[in-house]
Amino acid sequence: MQMPLEDIRVLDLSHALAGPFCSTMLADFGAEVIKLEPRGAGDIARAWGSPLPGGETSYFVSLHRNKKGIEVDLKRPEGKELFFKLVERCDVVLENYRTGALARLGLAYEEARKRNAGIIYCSVSGFGQDGPYRDRAALDLILQAESGMISVTGEPGSHGVRCGTSVADMTAGMYAAYAIMLALRVKERTGRGQAIDVSMLEGQLSLLGTMIGGYLADGELPEPMGTAYKALLPYQTFRTKTRDLALAVGSEKLWKVFCPVIGRPELADDPRYRTNAERARNRDPLISTLQETFLTRSYEEWEQLLLQSGIPVGAINRIPEVVDHPQVKARGTLVEMDHPRAGKVRMVGVPVRLSETPGAVRTPSPMLGEHTEDVLRGLLGMGAEEIAALKASGAIR
């Protein structure tokens, strides 16, 4: 059986993380992704992350599997014409340049659709394609700040901290992949393409939707709460004799089970704690009582007691412990890939599992311009003389 996106071709002009994360999601399930990088410079993310043999980096190699790499100077007339020839043979164009940059080069959606009426042209940006902030440059940190994400992340009383991963980039990438799938569905019905506008700002607002809804309802300012959660209690981490424990008592039924299990049955009948709303109003004394209780045993003891009663509990693992986690190993979540320069590289595999048409890590990340001539010959049918002329013009290397 064919992979889900095996007949879809994507021209990927994106760089850094948001766009490439999107195209990797598509490539993992069979889309032919042609990663077009600026001649000579390449993707800025080629220099990010821990170094690997051969001048590669772990960041780039992990992110760009299953793609073909070409190197084109889009500022030259020959490079622009090459772009449009590729557009004619692709289903999707993906880009995350600064807003208006491709329009200034004459490569925007309006020009692309003249050459291919069915083209789906997805633009990912910090703030969107219009509005007063449209021209601002934006990396993940900026959007975590502007969206309010930093203001609610961190320990109580702090000024907030950045989420430990690039959540603004990756959320935008996932929404872009989702939007492309929606547009492909429309194209199946109508044959028509369309422009897609994905902003990192709105992706973060969608993640903060319940907090924003709560603020609009009660006017209370959301602030950092560490591992706690305003809407649910107890739902946070606690110290034990050995290591920290993550606890999630997600319903009134579980609360009534939980209290006797930890040796504090009286808490279930205490009028201050009978419902989630009452527990939230009396958060401080309850959390103090629970913390004292959890310090009486080791994590291992609490884990056994809580799991036996169906109470959600987990350990605070570090990355080395995650890499060796029994569930991660059992599921084969980490995969190994052979890279022509870097050698064997381990990385996180495809996170979505389909029973009949699974995704896979099939090919390594491309070296800069590695497939330029292959794509020009195989996809565009160019001969040696045409390719030589493009090299002479400086459009390709």
PyMOL commands that set and color helices and strands:
alter all, ss='L'
color gray80, all
select helices_A, chain A and resi 18-27+44-47+53-55+58-63+77-88+101-104+109-115+140-146+150-152+167-190+200-207+209-218+252-261+266-269+276-281+283-294+299-308+319-323+326-331+372-378+384-393
alter helices_A, ss='H'
color red, helices_A
select strands_A, chain A and resi 9-12+32-38+67-72+92-95+120-125+194-199+235-238+245-248+313-315+334-339+343-348
alter strands_A, ss='S'
color yellow, strands_A
deselect
rebuild
show_as cartoon
